[in-house]
């Protein structure tokens, strides 16, 4: 008879050995990371541009 601990270990091992699923998960994680970095960079640039336009003093 298989105990719940053994059953969960079998399930865990199947997930690790399922490389196609792992690759999809890694791809999704990388895509999310790239999206967040792009979004963060865009927000930072917009904030920097706002500060630059506020601090510009005309020479004339």
Beta strands, then each sheet from edge to edge (+ up, - down):
end
